[in-house]
């Protein structure tokens, strides 16, 4: 990210402080060690990450949105680990330039126009200013097969990678999840949403589809007097979190929720939400990165030879370190290419033997797959 002063730690500062043992990278789906070390070294907030379903992307449990337009607020969010931007657009141009396009996952959210060509035109109109492509095309509220066709054409042109959709009706969302049509869904939800939302989250888990939760704050303070809400967030507010912080923590504790978006228009508001998210480590589902130990591959060799398929786990993790720790992409690609298809990520059966052998329980199957995508 950008260099910072005494209020945080820069990428350069992190590497100077942490040395060349650097860390599992921002792109990889198992961890983000650099931010965790930065948090310990500088006391800055770092939100956990979760895997966005079958996309394999590791995204912050708090997502950015179009209301967070002030440059100082965007930078604060980036430093805290917000790397997925719901309703992204040209306002992120400077952030993309400073942080690097590969470090930010951008969604273009559009209402269906009723025309494939018009949808494509509208989508392309949101690009530019450093956004050569979007990671997600989100069909907003009214699901339209013509928008799906537009997505397919845009994907063929290399302008987008994944399809998502937002819904106000859980049944509609479940049908699209179960159809296999979408990689992620966005739905409203709160700690009082009950069985319907629980059913959707279960369907999403089975289909390996990411879930972005919106409208979590129940309309603001008027809704916070709800007794069911008070009971639902009591485990968090009793530890000292405020009501909105407790709501965020309770939402993130729902198994199947990947990330939430909130209306944080000031750094103070965002900081409060980020604090709640940071405190979810250890009490939320296992998809959250729990500790720095599990984030850091020490290339100790404990996984060497344990793969039943002969995957060169240690060499792949070393290639990851070269690419994302040392920023030596050529060296990383050469090492990865030398392994061949019988020993690289293509041979991984995701059995978990390497992770079981790891003394730090690094999420190596996820990171092997991500390294393969990065270096293939």
Order of alpha helices (4+ residues) and beta strands (2+ residues): alpha-alpha-beta-beta-beta-alpha-beta-alpha-beta-alpha-beta-alpha-beta-alpha-beta-alpha-beta-alpha-alpha-beta-alpha-alpha-alpha-alpha-alpha
